[in-house]
Amino acid sequence: MKKIIIILCLILCGSYAFADCSDRAIELYSNRAALYNVLNLSADQIKCKDVIDKKRYDELKQLGEQHRQEKYVLDSMIKGSASEKSVRKQECIVKNIEKNIIKTGKKYDKEFKCVLDSEQKSKLNVIRKMERRDLKYCKKHKRLFKPDKNLRPFGTYTTGQEVLCPKHKKWHIFGIRHEK
């Protein structure tokens, strides 16, 4: 569920374009399928899961389409000459839709959890705990994914003291600098 929420948050935050929305939907579906495979569901549980998933994906599809439309309106308002008050109002509408998407996912996850037995619930809790740990690790080490502003761009050579090491008057690997 946390992966789904993370993926939905990424989608909702606008970090990806909506052009490949079907690819993300397929990825979301395959992640849930892998989760169901790990839980070793019985035949009755699979039938219940299918009903729950059908309701989940129908509702999320409607909310996703609504979110896409409202996000498009927001983007056009920002690009156009809309007043700041109307832009904030539209942002509020988009955020409410995002909250509804998360709330819907939680609702169906809670319904699915009622189908599981105690051993499967404990497996599910362990999986969720591992996902949260991975998310915390990524948040903690996000600085590793940012480019180092002290590095010069590849192929450019400047003679400014702000780029060269003042002690050695030469380039250092990885932007390491000495104190003056």
Residue, then its C-alpha position, 0 to 999 in steps of 0.5 A: m500500500k505504501k508503494i501505491i501511495i508513493i506512486l500516487c503521490l509522485i503522480l499527484c505532485g506533478s513530477y511526471a507527465f500524464a502522457d505515460c499514465s497507463d504505464r504507471a497504472i500497469e506498474l501499480y497493478s503489477n506491484r499489487a499482483a506481486l504483493y498478492n503472490v507473496l501473501n499466498l491467497s486462497a481461492d476464496q480470498i482471490k475472489c474477494k480480492d478481485v471484487i475489491d480490486k475492481k471497485r478500487y481501480d474503477e474509483l481510482k480511475q474516475l478520481g485520476e481522470q478528475h485530477r488530470q482535468e483539474k491539474y490541466v486547468l491549474d496549469s493553464m491558469i498559471k500559464g495564463s493571466a489568472s488572479e492569484k486568488s483563483v489559482r489558490k482556489q484551484e490548487c485547493i481543489v487539486k489537493n482535495i482530489e489528491k486527498n480523496i485518492i489517498k483516502t480511497g486507497k486506504k479504504y480498499d486496503k482496509e477492506f482487503k485486510c479484513v479478508l486476510d488471516s493472521e499469518q497473512k496480516s503479519k506478512l503484510n505488516v512486515i512488507r509495509k514496514m520494509e517499504r517504510r524503511d526504504l522510504k526513510y532511507c531514500k529521504k535521508h540520503k536524497r542529497l546523493f541524488k542532487p548534483d554537486k554545485n562545486l563541480r564544473p560542467f564537463g568540457t568547460y574550463t575556467t580560470g576563476q579562483e572560485v573553481l580552481c583550488p586556491k592552494h594548488k591552482k589546479w582542478h580537484i576530483f569531485g569538487i574537493r576544496h582546501e581551506k585558504 
